[in-house]
């Protein structure tokens, strides 16, 4: 926060001001702050801070003819309360698992993505919605598919002069069923061992489209495309049994203090089957 001998804390109110401030200061963005400040530990910020909490263009969740736009400043509480179609049920369930209510009131959806934790609860649900992100700089605005935005553990495609201005969800499966499941060492306030999100679009008793995503079992969440292909056209009876070990090949779980790689793999398969069964039961 000290810059050229001067304490610098910038709080713009428009996107244009924010982008200019970020470019000129070469600073760090601050939105909800729920990841930013804990990551510092006992250190002070080394760069100028650009606080974007008052930027009007980043507010709100809007419905457009072809997509839903989740503003870069939208909080988890705002998403939970928003009148969204049932394909968002998995994302709302994930939102309720992100920290405490106080964290949900402050933390932003965009911040969770930019933090790029392998165990981020929101990412599988957004992947299953085919979400993309909108990135703006002083000179350009670009759209990047979420699966291409998160590059690895704490790594994203966002450039230093860019702000994630929105998450974009195409309106392809508004009425689809969706489910989110999470395994942790306890019920609440826990880092995930495995996360699963499923979206199923049902037509005449058969699966017209299927999206299955798994998190906390690789350096970034993965879509299980082979399983999705297997599910398309299938009937809902015994749907859970269609998921098999070979469908989890994209995953690369690790051993750590929370679980072994083999336990993560087995848990992911179990959660996938449960999520599919729960989706089918909603029909």
ABEGO torsion letter per residue (X at the ends): XBBGGBBBBBBBABAAAAAAAAAAAGBBBBBAGAAAAAAAEABBBABBBBBAAABAAABEBBBBAABBBBBAABBAAAAAABBBBAAAAAAAAAAAABEBAAAAAABBAAAAAAAGBAABAAAAAAAAAGBBBBBBBAABBBBBBAAAABAEBGBBABBAABBBABBBBBBAAAABBBBBBBBBABABGBBBABBBBBBBBBBGGBBABBBBBBBGABABBBBBAAAAAAABGBBABGAAAABBAAAAAABBBBBBAABBAAAAAAAAAAAAAAAAAAAAAAX
